[in-house]
């Protein structure tokens, strides 16, 4: 089996249906230097606190880095049409994971209700 032909779902990568958003930065094309969208860095709390980047095309971020860093509570996100794929990196000489999605949505954590 060629591992580079396998596609992964968000739930498979995150080990959950959402992930904690920890950073947002512009995604620029290497050759033209034009901005293509944003890269969202996630902390996978349900997957040994691994980190993963997800690229999304479009020039409007779901949240900017200033609002993200100023948030008093953790922000969790979900994705539509998420695809994760492995590729072999000549730089690291290991398989790496690349992730893309068409849309990102913020999921507000629901506070636990107190028992009466």
N, C-alpha and C positions, 0 to 999 in steps of 0.2 A: 504494500500500500504506500502510495506517495502522500506523505503528510501535508504537503503544500496544496493538495486538492481537497482537503477536508475543510468544511466551513463550520464555524461555531456560532451558537446563539448567545445572546447577552446572559441569559439565565445559566448557561453552561460555563461561561467565563467568570461571571460574578459569584456563582453558587448562591444566587438570590435573584429576585426580580428587580432590584434596584441597587444602586451603589452610591457611595458618598463622594460628592464633588469636592475636590480640594484645590483645583487650579484651572484657569482658562487663559489661553494665549492664542495669538493669531497663527493661522496656518498659511504659510507662503509657499508658492511654487518655487522650486529650486532654480529652474532655468529662467523664468520670466521675472521672478521676484514679486509677482502680483499676489495679493492676498486672495486665497481661495475660500477661506472659512475660518473655523476655530478648532483648536485641539483642546479637549476636555480631559483633564487628568483625574482619575478616580482612585479612591482607596477602597479596596475590596475587603471589607471587614469580615465577610463570611468566607473568604478564601485566603486565609493566613496573612491578611493585611498586605497583600500584593498591590502594586500600583499598575495601572494600565491607562493608555491614552486612546481616546476615541476621536476621530476626525469627522467633522460635519461641514459640508459646503454651505456657504451663505455668509453674508456680511453682518448679520445681526445676531449677537450672542444671546443665549437664554438668560445669562447674568454676566455682568462684567467683573473683572478681577477685583476692583475696588469694593463693589457690593458684596462679593463673595468673602473677601477677607474681613469685611466689617460686620458680617452676620454673626449674631450671638448664638445661633443654633446651627447644628449641622444641616447641610442641604443635600438631599438625596435626589437622584435623577433616574429616569428610565429612558429607553430609546425605542424608536420605531425603525424597522428594517435594518437592524443591527447585523453586521457580518464580521466575524473574526476569522483570520486566516494566518497560518504559519508561513514563514519564509526563512530561507537560510541566509544569515548575515555574513558577508565576507569580512566585515570589520571584527565581529565578535567570535566568528567561527562556531556559532550556535544557531539554533532555531529561535526566531523571535516571533512575537505576535503583533499583527497589525489589525486595527479595528476601525470600522467606518459605520456610520448610520445616516439615515436621512433626516431624522428629527430627534430632538432631545426635549424632555419635559421634566419640570421640577415636581417632585413628590414631597409634599409637606408631611413631616412626621405627625401622626395623630397622637395627641397626649393620652396617656393612660387614664381611664376614668377611675375615680375613687369608688370603692365599694361602700354601700350604705349599710 
